[in-house]
Amino acid sequence: MTQEAIKLGPILGIEGDYSYTVSFVSQSDLDPADVTLELNGPEGAATLCFDSKERLHSTFLYKVAFNVAQLAASFTMSYIVAHDGQPMTNKSGDASWNFAVPGDIIIPKIGFASCNGDGKTLPENQVDADYVMWEKLLSSHKQEGGKFAFHCLILGGDQVYADPIWEKIDYFAKHKLLGWRSTKAMAEHKIDPLDLPELAAAIEGFYESLYINSWSRAPVSSVLASIPTIMMWDDHDIFDGWGSHPEALQNSDVFQLIYRIAKKYFGLLQIRGSSNRSLIAEEHYSLAVSFRNFEIIALDNRSHRTQHAITKNAQKAY
């Protein structure tokens, strides 16, 4: 009997030629030692324990890193996520997944996507038609029994759209704060320390729900579980225009608080933690991934963006 315990995921990642990760979010506080990744490939089966757990707002994120075989010919790996030996299902009811690994001499098939969302509408209010491109991507990936499956998917930014945050947090309405639409009020506003815990919790809840609802739609979930991804953020993963607003606005209490929390969720769910072997610096999130004969560089053009420059030497916003 399967256990429906995966609230978001699994999310398949790639950090190098033969280095992969699987992560997922659960409502349950599980002991990682009791959560296993059951892999099956051309060299047989393997069982790995998840090696990290992070607390989000009201959920928990689990991750495991692993290497696949280095073979001349391409092959398929299948996997399940289990708790106490029982397969776990996700919101789509799936309990097993697979992905294609290119052989040493194969030119990998790499896809690119960005802008998964709508700046005016939260994912829970969107309709199936809004996800038609994910359906097409998945159909292409599966055609002819996976003969033309993608080996990697680069997501270049705006994997979520946090723009409606100003209408979803009661604190902002109470203080008439509308982001860049109320520049003077926002720049001058100081958060009362007594209000900070509740406001921070509300913002955490917003980003947690945003990721879960954005990535749990059936076609999105299927793609993220079956095509390993490399992700880099842009402004909408924080909110519209981050880094391009006037300095007084960028450095305001509210903007800085939102950025700190958006950065946490991006770092955990898109970069998949500070242990990501493809990170190239501590000051930003730029990635370098060697994948067969390709060198994939994903530049972080948001962490230290100002109106006039992008520099790692800019004053840190966290």
Backbone bond lengths (Angstrom), bond angles and torsions (degrees), N, CA, C in turn:
res aa  C-N    CA-C-N  psi(-1)  N-CA   C-N-CA  omega(-1)  CA-C   N-CA-C  phi
1 M - - - 1.470 - - 1.522 109.14 -
2 T 1.340 117.58 132.81 1.455 120.89 -179.91 1.519 110.94 -85.10
3 Q 1.333 114.58 158.03 1.458 121.35 178.38 1.520 108.64 -113.39
4 E 1.317 117.83 123.72 1.461 120.19 177.22 1.525 108.03 -82.66
5 A 1.324 115.70 97.27 1.462 119.33 -173.92 1.519 113.31 -135.34
6 I 1.334 117.87 -5.55 1.461 120.57 179.66 1.520 108.50 -92.77
7 K 1.311 115.89 110.13 1.465 120.61 -178.20 1.526 111.27 -82.35
8 L 1.319 115.95 -32.23 1.461 122.13 176.59 1.518 108.04 -144.07
9 G 1.331 115.81 127.49 1.451 119.40 177.56 1.518 111.62 115.11
10 P 1.355 114.42 -164.08 1.463 126.10 -1.76 1.527 112.28 -68.57
11 I 1.337 114.88 155.21 1.455 122.81 179.56 1.521 106.94 -114.93
12 L 1.309 115.56 120.33 1.458 121.87 -177.81 1.524 109.37 -94.32
13 G 1.328 116.92 128.87 1.459 121.09 -179.55 1.512 112.08 -123.29
14 I 1.308 116.14 161.21 1.457 121.21 175.55 1.521 109.30 -130.54
15 E 1.329 116.28 135.86 1.462 121.62 -177.21 1.524 112.10 -124.71
16 G 1.323 117.43 1.94 1.453 121.50 -179.36 1.507 110.10 173.94
17 D 1.335 117.03 177.85 1.457 122.73 -175.64 1.530 114.02 -42.90
18 Y 1.314 116.59 -50.14 1.466 120.92 -175.09 1.525 111.24 -125.84
19 S 1.338 116.35 16.38 1.466 121.68 -175.40 1.520 110.54 -108.82
20 Y 1.321 115.67 120.81 1.456 122.07 -175.95 1.526 110.02 -127.45
21 T 1.326 115.65 166.14 1.460 121.50 173.62 1.523 109.29 -138.69
22 V 1.317 115.25 154.52 1.463 122.20 168.50 1.523 106.95 -129.12
23 S 1.324 116.04 131.22 1.465 120.56 176.58 1.519 109.13 -135.03
24 F 1.312 115.64 155.94 1.464 120.23 177.45 1.521 109.11 -155.68
25 V 1.333 114.81 160.31 1.462 122.06 178.40 1.518 108.63 -112.85
26 S 1.326 115.40 134.97 1.465 121.56 177.95 1.516 109.56 -129.72
27 Q 1.320 114.94 149.66 1.460 120.04 173.30 1.525 110.35 -71.44
28 S 1.327 117.07 -21.04 1.466 122.30 -173.22 1.521 111.96 -91.06
29 D 1.322 115.21 141.97 1.460 122.48 175.48 1.530 107.57 -87.91
30 L 1.327 115.70 93.97 1.456 121.81 -174.25 1.528 110.75 -101.53
31 D 1.300 115.72 152.87 1.454 120.81 171.44 1.525 107.18 -78.63
32 P 1.357 118.69 118.71 1.468 119.66 -178.35 1.523 113.24 -54.25
33 A 1.322 116.66 -28.68 1.470 119.74 179.87 1.528 111.69 -65.72
34 D 1.349 116.87 -20.09 1.460 121.14 179.69 1.526 112.47 -95.76
35 V 1.350 116.50 -0.67 1.461 121.54 -179.07 1.527 107.86 -110.00
36 T 1.317 116.60 125.44 1.458 120.24 -174.55 1.518 112.12 -125.11
37 L 1.313 114.26 153.00 1.455 122.62 171.73 1.524 107.00 -106.51
38 E 1.318 115.55 117.73 1.460 120.97 -179.26 1.528 107.94 -99.93
39 L 1.341 116.41 108.14 1.456 123.03 -176.87 1.520 110.79 -101.60
40 N 1.318 116.19 146.10 1.457 120.52 176.43 1.521 108.58 -142.51
41 G 1.332 116.58 123.37 1.456 121.47 -178.18 1.507 111.43 -147.72
42 P 1.322 117.27 -165.32 1.469 120.65 -175.55 1.526 113.73 -64.84
43 E 1.316 117.81 -20.63 1.464 120.28 179.20 1.522 112.01 -99.65
44 G 1.339 116.45 13.28 1.449 120.59 177.11 1.512 113.28 104.50
45 A 1.325 115.94 -165.25 1.465 122.20 -176.17 1.517 111.36 -99.03
46 A 1.324 115.41 152.64 1.463 121.60 176.76 1.517 108.42 -146.08
47 T 1.318 116.23 146.95 1.463 122.54 177.69 1.516 109.30 -121.57
48 L 1.331 116.05 125.71 1.456 121.82 -179.28 1.521 109.54 -123.57
49 C 1.324 117.13 141.17 1.464 121.28 173.69 1.523 109.43 -84.63
50 F 1.318 116.57 141.79 1.460 120.04 173.50 1.529 107.96 -63.63
51 D 1.345 115.28 138.18 1.457 118.53 -170.91 1.519 115.05 -110.58
52 S 1.338 117.50 3.12 1.467 117.97 176.34 1.519 110.66 -150.46
53 K 1.325 115.09 151.79 1.459 122.53 176.82 1.515 108.33 -141.30
54 E 1.321 116.97 134.24 1.464 122.61 177.57 1.520 108.77 -128.62
55 R 1.314 115.70 139.70 1.465 119.88 176.52 1.522 109.02 -87.03
56 L 1.311 116.43 130.60 1.454 121.38 173.31 1.531 107.66 -95.12
57 H 1.318 118.48 -135.41 1.469 119.14 178.89 1.524 110.23 -83.02
58 S 1.314 116.97 -60.77 1.462 120.70 178.68 1.523 111.32 -126.06
59 T 1.322 116.53 10.40 1.460 121.83 -178.66 1.526 109.95 -131.17
60 F 1.341 115.46 -179.86 1.457 121.09 -178.20 1.523 109.54 -132.71
61 L 1.321 114.93 140.00 1.455 122.13 -179.25 1.527 109.85 -107.45
62 Y 1.327 116.53 130.30 1.461 122.80 -179.34 1.527 108.94 -119.32
63 K 1.320 116.07 144.13 1.469 120.26 -178.05 1.513 110.20 -144.77
64 V 1.338 115.27 146.56 1.458 121.82 172.15 1.522 107.77 -139.40
65 A 1.337 116.33 139.52 1.462 122.60 176.14 1.522 109.05 -107.99
66 F 1.325 116.46 146.74 1.458 119.46 -178.69 1.524 109.75 -156.93
67 N 1.319 116.44 162.64 1.454 122.88 175.57 1.526 109.78 -111.69
68 V 1.320 115.93 148.16 1.458 121.00 175.24 1.522 108.88 -105.64
69 A 1.324 115.80 168.36 1.468 121.05 -177.65 1.527 111.33 -66.89
70 Q 1.316 115.58 148.55 1.460 121.83 174.87 1.526 108.08 -99.34
71 L 1.345 115.55 102.27 1.458 121.07 -174.77 1.532 110.73 -125.97
72 A 1.299 116.24 155.55 1.458 120.66 -179.13 1.527 111.62 -69.89
73 A 1.326 116.64 -38.45 1.462 121.18 -178.29 1.529 110.87 -96.89
74 S 1.307 116.59 153.46 1.467 121.17 176.81 1.525 109.97 -69.69
75 F 1.310 115.82 156.35 1.455 119.89 179.23 1.520 110.11 -154.16
76 T 1.325 115.58 171.73 1.460 121.87 179.77 1.519 109.92 -114.34
77 M 1.319 115.59 135.68 1.460 122.13 172.83 1.518 108.22 -107.49
78 S 1.319 116.69 137.33 1.462 120.85 172.95 1.519 108.63 -113.92
79 Y 1.341 116.13 155.06 1.461 118.57 -179.76 1.517 111.43 -154.33
80 I 1.313 113.96 155.13 1.453 122.23 169.60 1.526 107.62 -132.15
81 V 1.320 115.82 158.66 1.468 122.73 172.78 1.522 106.64 -110.85
82 A 1.313 117.06 127.21 1.463 120.66 -175.36 1.523 111.19 -126.78
83 H 1.325 115.31 148.20 1.462 122.28 172.91 1.520 108.29 -121.33
84 D 1.313 115.99 122.18 1.469 120.79 -175.59 1.529 111.60 53.29
85 G 1.336 114.70 36.90 1.454 119.97 176.27 1.512 115.15 83.89
86 Q 1.345 118.11 -4.77 1.461 121.61 -179.35 1.520 110.65 -102.76
87 P 1.343 118.72 128.00 1.466 120.88 178.90 1.527 111.91 -57.30
88 M 1.316 116.03 140.86 1.456 122.49 178.15 1.526 109.18 -102.36
89 T 1.307 116.89 138.99 1.453 120.98 178.65 1.521 110.31 -103.96
90 N 1.330 115.21 156.58 1.458 119.27 175.56 1.529 109.96 -99.94
91 K 1.324 116.58 -172.03 1.462 120.73 -174.63 1.524 112.55 -67.01
92 S 1.337 117.16 -20.40 1.461 120.76 177.41 1.524 112.16 -86.08
93 G 1.347 116.15 -3.71 1.455 120.35 -179.27 1.517 113.91 86.20
94 D 1.332 117.09 7.50 1.467 120.65 179.78 1.521 110.47 -83.62
95 A 1.337 115.74 146.11 1.459 120.98 179.86 1.525 112.53 -129.53
96 S 1.338 117.26 -1.30 1.462 120.11 177.40 1.524 108.93 -148.21
97 W 1.327 114.94 151.11 1.453 120.90 -176.21 1.523 109.19 -144.86
98 N 1.335 116.47 166.21 1.457 119.55 174.40 1.519 109.88 -146.54
99 F 1.323 115.56 162.85 1.453 120.45 178.43 1.519 109.71 -147.74
100 A 1.338 115.28 154.77 1.457 122.24 -176.70 1.519 110.16 -94.55
101 V 1.325 116.45 134.60 1.463 123.33 177.86 1.521 108.19 -114.93
102 P 1.341 119.05 120.97 1.467 119.82 -179.52 1.525 111.35 -73.94
103 G 1.333 116.34 142.39 1.455 120.60 176.09 1.514 111.78 -68.85
104 D 1.330 115.90 170.30 1.461 121.38 -176.63 1.520 112.94 -57.81
105 I 1.324 116.55 -34.73 1.465 119.46 -173.93 1.530 112.08 -100.73
106 I 1.319 116.87 8.13 1.462 121.69 -177.74 1.527 110.64 -92.77
107 I 1.323 116.08 136.60 1.466 119.40 170.23 1.522 107.17 -78.55
108 P 1.324 118.44 116.32 1.468 119.63 -174.47 1.521 112.58 -67.65
109 K 1.314 114.71 149.09 1.461 120.68 175.02 1.526 107.49 -91.09
110 I 1.318 116.67 115.81 1.457 122.62 -175.15 1.524 109.54 -117.59
111 G 1.318 116.06 129.17 1.454 121.41 176.99 1.523 110.87 -103.82
112 F 1.313 116.16 162.39 1.465 121.68 177.94 1.521 108.94 -136.24
113 A 1.315 115.87 137.15 1.469 120.75 177.73 1.526 109.15 -148.40
114 S 1.309 115.48 160.08 1.463 121.26 175.48 1.521 108.52 -161.83
115 C 1.316 115.15 172.36 1.466 121.71 172.14 1.529 112.47 62.14
116 N 1.324 115.73 61.88 1.463 121.85 -179.97 1.525 109.82 -93.58
117 G 1.311 116.84 80.63 1.450 117.33 176.94 1.512 113.73 157.46
118 D 1.316 113.87 -163.87 1.459 122.71 -176.26 1.518 107.10 -144.49
119 G 1.319 117.43 126.09 1.452 121.19 -176.94 1.514 114.83 -66.26
120 K 1.339 117.26 -12.34 1.462 119.80 -177.51 1.523 113.17 -111.34
121 T 1.325 117.31 -13.44 1.459 120.46 -173.29 1.511 110.87 -128.64
122 L 1.319 116.86 127.59 1.455 120.60 176.42 1.529 109.83 -73.30
123 P 1.325 117.53 153.14 1.472 119.92 -174.48 1.517 114.81 -58.28
124 E 1.332 117.39 -32.20 1.459 118.80 -179.26 1.531 112.03 -68.30
125 N 1.338 116.65 -15.20 1.464 120.27 178.68 1.525 112.74 -102.76
126 Q 1.320 116.91 4.14 1.455 120.60 179.35 1.534 110.17 -89.21
127 V 1.322 115.33 164.56 1.457 121.54 -178.72 1.520 109.33 -111.46
128 D 1.334 115.65 168.91 1.462 120.46 -176.78 1.529 112.13 -57.61
129 A 1.335 116.69 -33.33 1.468 120.19 -178.37 1.526 111.97 -62.17
130 D 1.326 116.86 -24.28 1.464 120.02 178.90 1.528 111.90 -70.10
131 Y 1.326 117.20 -12.04 1.468 121.36 -176.63 1.528 111.64 -113.11
132 V 1.335 116.48 21.42 1.461 120.36 -175.11 1.529 111.70 -62.86
133 M 1.330 118.60 -33.69 1.465 119.93 -179.49 1.522 111.52 -69.01
134 W 1.337 116.91 -32.45 1.459 119.92 174.34 1.534 109.78 -65.81
135 E 1.332 116.62 -38.87 1.455 120.66 177.53 1.530 110.43 -61.48
136 K 1.321 116.31 -42.33 1.464 120.41 -179.52 1.527 110.70 -67.32
137 L 1.310 117.01 -40.58 1.463 121.03 177.98 1.519 110.37 -61.94
138 L 1.326 116.25 -45.05 1.463 120.78 -179.59 1.524 110.91 -65.17
139 S 1.326 116.39 -40.27 1.465 120.42 179.41 1.530 110.45 -63.42
140 S 1.328 116.39 -41.85 1.463 120.33 178.01 1.521 111.01 -63.73
141 H 1.331 115.85 -39.90 1.463 121.41 -179.57 1.530 111.54 -63.80
142 K 1.327 116.62 -34.67 1.465 121.30 -174.80 1.518 114.46 -94.06
143 Q 1.326 119.04 -8.13 1.456 120.62 -172.38 1.532 112.30 -59.84
144 E 1.314 114.37 143.36 1.467 123.17 -179.20 1.520 111.66 51.84
145 G 1.338 114.95 45.87 1.453 120.33 175.93 1.514 114.38 65.99
146 G 1.325 116.84 26.92 1.459 120.59 178.72 1.516 113.88 85.89
147 K 1.345 116.53 13.89 1.468 120.64 -178.83 1.521 111.61 -59.59
148 F 1.331 116.46 -30.61 1.460 121.30 -178.50 1.529 111.28 -115.90
149 A 1.309 116.24 33.41 1.471 121.28 -175.98 1.525 111.92 -62.21
150 F 1.320 115.25 145.78 1.461 120.66 174.06 1.523 109.47 -72.49
151 H 1.318 115.86 142.59 1.463 121.38 176.95 1.523 112.15 -98.39
152 C 1.314 116.40 -17.73 1.469 120.83 -178.75 1.522 107.93 -161.69
153 L 1.319 115.99 146.74 1.460 122.00 176.73 1.520 108.36 -128.30
154 I 1.323 116.28 120.06 1.464 121.31 177.13 1.522 108.19 -94.51
155 L 1.315 116.83 120.78 1.470 122.46 177.73 1.520 107.25 -104.73
156 G 1.329 115.03 111.96 1.457 120.58 -166.31 1.505 116.93 -91.16
157 G 1.319 118.44 7.76 1.463 119.12 176.33 1.504 112.84 138.94
158 D 1.323 116.26 157.20 1.464 122.96 -179.37 1.526 110.59 60.10
159 Q 1.329 115.30 44.97 1.469 120.41 175.36 1.523 110.79 -67.80
160 V 1.331 116.78 -22.79 1.464 123.11 170.27 1.521 107.42 -135.56
161 Y 1.333 115.50 158.18 1.463 120.93 177.92 1.528 108.86 -117.68
162 A 1.338 114.62 106.28 1.467 120.13 -176.79 1.526 112.71 -93.39
163 D 1.322 118.10 7.59 1.464 121.13 -174.47 1.527 114.80 -54.92
164 P 1.357 120.47 -35.55 1.475 119.20 -178.75 1.527 114.44 -72.77
165 I 1.318 118.10 7.25 1.467 120.22 -176.64 1.518 112.11 -56.32
166 W 1.334 117.80 -32.84 1.467 120.11 -176.39 1.524 112.18 -67.31
167 E 1.325 117.06 -25.90 1.466 120.38 179.08 1.524 112.79 -93.29
168 K 1.327 117.44 -11.62 1.464 120.40 -173.52 1.520 114.20 -101.34
169 I 1.318 118.20 -11.61 1.464 121.48 -178.72 1.521 108.67 -107.12
170 D 1.322 117.15 117.31 1.472 121.46 -175.24 1.524 112.04 -57.23
171 Y 1.312 117.86 -35.14 1.464 122.02 -177.73 1.527 110.83 -57.27
172 F 1.314 116.83 -39.11 1.463 120.00 -177.32 1.523 111.24 -68.42
173 A 1.325 116.80 -41.13 1.466 120.17 177.76 1.530 110.16 -65.23
174 K 1.322 116.34 -41.14 1.467 121.33 -178.93 1.516 111.36 -59.05
175 H 1.330 116.91 -38.81 1.466 121.46 -176.77 1.525 112.64 -102.49
176 K 1.343 116.13 11.20 1.466 121.55 177.50 1.529 111.43 54.80
177 L 1.306 115.21 47.69 1.463 121.88 179.03 1.522 108.65 -107.51
178 L 1.324 116.73 116.86 1.460 122.19 -176.42 1.526 111.14 -122.04
179 G 1.306 116.51 36.94 1.451 120.18 178.49 1.503 112.19 64.17
180 W 1.356 116.51 -134.79 1.458 121.25 -178.63 1.516 112.91 -66.88
181 R 1.351 116.68 -11.43 1.467 119.85 178.39 1.529 112.20 -82.29
182 S 1.318 115.89 -6.15 1.471 120.32 176.70 1.525 107.93 -136.93
183 T 1.319 114.83 58.47 1.466 121.59 -170.95 1.515 112.76 -54.87
184 K 1.318 118.14 -49.11 1.460 120.85 -176.15 1.529 110.81 -64.41
185 A 1.322 117.07 -48.16 1.463 120.53 -179.54 1.522 111.03 -63.19
186 M 1.312 117.41 -40.95 1.459 121.67 -179.44 1.524 110.93 -66.41
187 A 1.314 116.96 -44.96 1.463 121.01 -177.93 1.522 111.57 -64.32
188 E 1.327 116.53 -32.43 1.468 120.11 -176.80 1.523 113.09 -89.51
189 H 1.314 117.34 -14.87 1.464 120.58 -173.87 1.529 112.00 -72.06
190 K 1.326 115.71 132.55 1.458 122.12 174.98 1.525 108.91 -115.66
191 I 1.314 115.81 129.61 1.461 119.88 -179.09 1.523 109.41 -77.80
192 D 1.320 115.75 124.26 1.463 120.68 175.57 1.532 108.49 -64.08
193 P 1.344 117.98 129.11 1.474 119.63 179.24 1.519 113.46 -53.20
194 L 1.336 116.81 -28.78 1.464 119.56 178.80 1.528 111.78 -70.72
195 D 1.338 116.16 -25.49 1.463 120.44 179.98 1.526 112.56 -88.69
196 L 1.325 116.24 -16.55 1.461 120.18 -171.00 1.523 114.29 -59.16
197 P 1.352 120.26 -47.46 1.471 118.69 -177.73 1.528 113.12 -59.67
198 E 1.328 116.82 -44.04 1.462 119.74 -178.77 1.523 111.39 -67.79
199 L 1.338 116.90 -39.46 1.459 120.38 179.12 1.527 110.42 -66.63
200 A 1.321 116.77 -45.02 1.463 120.19 179.19 1.523 110.92 -60.61
201 A 1.333 116.91 -40.43 1.469 120.69 179.32 1.528 110.69 -64.57
202 A 1.336 116.88 -38.99 1.463 120.24 179.46 1.528 110.79 -65.78
203 I 1.320 116.52 -40.57 1.462 120.13 178.95 1.523 110.45 -68.21
204 E 1.328 116.96 -40.12 1.472 120.45 176.30 1.530 109.89 -59.17
205 G 1.315 116.18 -46.34 1.457 120.15 179.95 1.516 111.89 -61.16
206 F 1.335 116.02 -36.52 1.469 120.54 179.13 1.524 110.35 -62.88
207 Y 1.333 117.77 -50.22 1.467 120.14 -176.96 1.531 111.61 -68.94
208 E 1.313 116.59 -37.40 1.462 119.20 177.35 1.532 110.11 -59.99
209 S 1.323 117.19 -49.38 1.467 121.11 179.42 1.525 111.39 -64.46
210 L 1.331 116.67 -37.01 1.457 120.77 -179.23 1.524 110.92 -60.61
211 Y 1.322 116.80 -47.32 1.464 119.81 179.30 1.531 111.39 -66.13
212 I 1.305 115.87 -46.09 1.461 118.95 -177.67 1.530 110.99 -61.70
213 N 1.307 117.29 -46.65 1.462 120.14 -177.83 1.525 112.55 -72.98
214 S 1.330 117.71 -30.44 1.464 120.59 179.60 1.519 112.10 -72.78
215 W 1.316 116.48 -36.34 1.465 120.11 -171.55 1.525 113.65 -103.66
216 S 1.333 118.25 0.12 1.467 120.13 -177.66 1.521 113.40 -96.33
217 R 1.327 117.59 -6.09 1.460 119.59 173.58 1.528 108.25 -57.57
218 A 1.310 117.75 141.71 1.469 121.90 -171.30 1.529 114.06 -50.98
219 P 1.346 119.98 -50.44 1.475 117.42 -177.51 1.522 112.91 -68.45
220 V 1.347 116.96 -35.57 1.464 120.11 178.56 1.519 109.64 -66.37
221 S 1.321 115.76 -46.16 1.461 121.20 179.90 1.520 111.14 -59.26
222 S 1.318 117.09 -43.05 1.465 121.17 -178.89 1.525 111.55 -65.36
223 V 1.330 116.50 -41.15 1.466 120.08 178.59 1.521 110.65 -64.48
224 L 1.322 117.13 -47.68 1.462 120.49 -176.41 1.519 112.27 -66.16
225 A 1.328 116.94 -24.36 1.465 120.67 179.90 1.519 112.80 -87.63
226 S 1.350 117.33 -16.48 1.460 119.27 -172.31 1.527 114.63 -122.66
227 I 1.326 117.52 -6.68 1.464 120.80 174.65 1.532 107.42 -127.41
228 P 1.320 118.89 117.84 1.469 119.69 -178.89 1.528 111.06 -65.08
229 T 1.308 115.86 137.61 1.457 120.96 -173.00 1.524 112.74 -114.73
230 I 1.327 112.93 153.95 1.468 123.66 165.82 1.518 104.43 -122.06
231 M 1.318 117.99 125.13 1.464 121.24 -174.50 1.526 111.79 -121.09
232 M 1.325 114.75 143.27 1.463 121.37 171.70 1.521 108.23 -138.63
233 W 1.326 115.94 142.99 1.461 118.06 -175.39 1.519 112.76 -88.11
234 D 1.347 113.88 167.24 1.453 122.92 169.60 1.528 106.25 -136.74
235 D 1.312 117.82 -160.92 1.465 118.57 -170.59 1.518 113.91 -68.06
236 H 1.344 118.10 -40.41 1.469 119.08 -173.32 1.528 113.04 -67.89
237 D 1.322 118.00 -20.61 1.469 120.22 173.66 1.531 110.53 -65.40
238 I 1.327 116.61 -17.94 1.474 123.35 174.60 1.527 106.98 -105.76
239 F 1.312 116.55 -70.12 1.463 126.36 164.28 1.517 106.86 -176.13
240 D 1.314 116.71 165.42 1.452 123.02 -171.73 1.526 112.51 -52.17
241 G 1.345 115.49 124.09 1.452 120.79 172.86 1.513 116.18 83.69
242 W 1.332 118.21 8.90 1.468 118.72 -177.55 1.540 110.27 -54.26
243 G 1.334 114.57 130.73 1.451 121.18 179.07 1.506 113.77 93.05
244 S 1.327 117.71 -12.33 1.463 121.27 -177.19 1.525 112.84 -111.75
245 H 1.323 116.13 7.13 1.458 120.38 -179.97 1.527 110.47 -92.33
246 P 1.329 117.81 165.03 1.470 120.52 178.44 1.524 111.47 -56.32
247 E 1.324 115.56 151.23 1.457 121.45 -175.21 1.525 112.41 -56.59
248 A 1.327 117.44 -41.42 1.467 120.03 -178.83 1.524 111.25 -61.70
249 L 1.319 116.36 -33.90 1.455 120.88 179.27 1.527 110.29 -76.60
250 Q 1.317 116.97 -45.55 1.458 121.10 179.78 1.527 111.87 -58.79
251 N 1.328 116.85 -36.73 1.464 121.04 -176.07 1.524 113.26 -92.65
252 S 1.313 117.72 5.51 1.467 120.61 -179.10 1.525 110.61 -67.62
253 D 1.322 115.76 158.44 1.465 121.29 -179.00 1.526 112.30 -54.77
254 V 1.316 116.21 -46.95 1.463 120.07 -174.68 1.527 111.06 -69.29
255 F 1.331 116.85 -46.15 1.470 119.56 179.49 1.521 110.58 -59.26
256 Q 1.314 117.12 -43.13 1.460 120.20 -177.40 1.527 111.67 -67.69
257 L 1.317 117.23 -37.75 1.457 120.61 177.75 1.524 110.46 -65.46
258 I 1.318 116.72 -46.02 1.464 120.03 179.05 1.522 109.96 -60.89
259 Y 1.318 116.94 -44.55 1.458 119.95 -179.09 1.527 111.44 -59.96
260 R 1.315 116.33 -43.98 1.465 119.81 -178.57 1.530 110.87 -59.39
261 I 1.326 117.22 -40.40 1.470 120.37 -178.72 1.530 110.89 -76.99
262 A 1.330 117.57 -40.85 1.469 119.99 176.47 1.523 110.36 -60.51
263 K 1.327 116.20 -38.24 1.463 121.71 178.73 1.530 110.70 -63.89
264 K 1.315 116.82 -40.08 1.466 120.05 178.16 1.522 110.79 -59.57
265 Y 1.335 117.04 -47.32 1.463 119.98 -176.02 1.521 111.41 -72.30
266 F 1.320 116.97 -35.80 1.459 119.39 174.49 1.529 110.71 -63.58
267 G 1.332 116.17 -46.18 1.457 120.35 -178.23 1.508 113.42 -62.25
268 L 1.337 117.19 -35.08 1.459 120.64 -178.22 1.527 112.99 -85.43
269 L 1.324 117.38 -41.04 1.463 120.21 -172.04 1.525 113.73 -95.38
270 Q 1.328 118.08 -28.86 1.460 119.68 179.99 1.537 111.97 -101.35
271 I 1.321 117.16 -46.24 1.461 120.33 176.26 1.526 110.47 -80.81
272 R 1.320 116.12 -25.31 1.465 124.02 177.67 1.527 112.62 67.42
273 G 1.347 113.62 40.57 1.455 119.83 169.93 1.515 114.88 97.24
274 S 1.329 115.25 160.70 1.461 121.67 -177.68 1.520 112.79 -70.56
275 S 1.330 117.53 -11.16 1.461 120.91 178.40 1.528 112.60 -82.85
276 N 1.326 117.57 -0.68 1.467 121.27 177.82 1.522 108.93 -57.12
277 R 1.305 116.73 116.44 1.461 121.71 -173.29 1.518 113.31 -69.46
278 S 1.341 117.59 -13.37 1.463 119.91 -178.96 1.524 113.16 -90.92
279 L 1.341 118.43 -2.86 1.468 120.52 174.74 1.521 109.17 -65.17
280 I 1.334 117.47 138.54 1.460 119.75 -175.62 1.528 113.66 -110.79
281 A 1.336 118.61 -2.46 1.461 120.71 179.72 1.513 109.71 -159.97
282 E 1.319 116.47 163.00 1.458 121.21 176.67 1.520 111.69 -89.77
283 E 1.335 117.77 -20.53 1.466 120.99 -173.54 1.524 113.46 -81.64
284 H 1.325 116.33 -16.45 1.462 119.89 -176.85 1.522 108.60 -154.65
285 Y 1.338 116.21 -176.80 1.455 120.98 -172.90 1.532 113.99 -106.88
286 S 1.308 118.50 14.36 1.461 119.67 -179.26 1.532 110.73 -57.39
287 L 1.340 115.17 141.89 1.463 121.73 -174.85 1.523 110.53 -121.64
288 A 1.323 115.95 148.54 1.463 122.41 171.83 1.523 107.63 -132.58
289 V 1.324 115.85 115.74 1.460 121.25 -176.23 1.529 109.58 -120.50
290 S 1.323 116.85 119.71 1.461 121.37 172.47 1.521 107.93 -85.40
291 F 1.335 115.28 122.45 1.468 119.46 -177.62 1.520 108.37 -136.97
292 R 1.319 115.55 101.18 1.448 123.51 -172.04 1.542 108.77 55.40
293 N 1.282 119.46 -121.66 1.464 118.92 -177.88 1.527 112.80 -97.38
294 F 1.330 116.39 17.99 1.462 121.17 178.05 1.526 110.06 -108.38
295 E 1.312 115.63 146.21 1.456 121.77 169.42 1.521 106.42 -115.12
296 I 1.325 116.34 108.11 1.458 121.56 -175.92 1.527 108.88 -96.15
297 I 1.309 116.59 120.17 1.461 122.77 179.10 1.524 108.50 -111.50
298 A 1.310 116.92 121.98 1.464 122.10 176.27 1.521 107.30 -114.57
299 L 1.310 117.12 110.63 1.465 121.74 -174.28 1.516 111.46 -90.41
300 D 1.314 115.40 135.10 1.464 122.39 175.81 1.524 108.31 -85.35
301 N 1.317 116.39 100.83 1.456 121.54 -178.59 1.524 112.75 -103.30
302 R 1.328 116.67 20.01 1.460 120.06 -179.41 1.525 113.86 -121.59
303 S 1.310 118.81 -35.42 1.465 120.18 -172.72 1.525 112.83 -57.38
304 H 1.325 117.20 -36.19 1.464 120.45 -177.02 1.521 112.04 -126.03
305 R 1.310 115.42 33.85 1.464 119.85 178.51 1.524 110.65 -81.68
306 T 1.331 115.06 139.47 1.460 121.51 168.44 1.530 106.94 -126.23
307 Q 1.324 116.51 -178.97 1.455 119.45 178.47 1.523 111.89 -63.37
308 H 1.316 116.98 -23.61 1.459 120.15 -171.04 1.515 114.59 -116.56
309 A 1.341 118.71 -12.53 1.465 119.24 -175.08 1.513 111.23 -162.07
310 I 1.323 114.81 161.79 1.458 122.37 168.58 1.523 105.88 -122.17
311 T 1.327 117.91 113.73 1.445 120.13 -174.45 1.517 110.71 -146.41
312 K 1.323 116.33 139.94 1.462 120.08 178.00 1.522 111.06 -71.71
313 N 1.346 116.44 -13.58 1.452 119.99 -179.37 1.525 112.43 -91.93
314 A 1.322 116.35 1.06 1.463 118.97 177.55 1.518 109.76 -64.89
315 Q 1.306 115.88 155.81 1.458 120.27 178.74 1.516 108.98 -57.99
316 K 1.313 117.48 129.40 1.448 121.34 -178.92 1.519 110.94 -65.17
317 A 1.309 115.03 141.17 1.465 120.72 -178.64 1.520 111.69 -100.79
318 Y 1.331 116.85 22.98 1.447 119.67 -179.79 1.511 109.65 -150.79
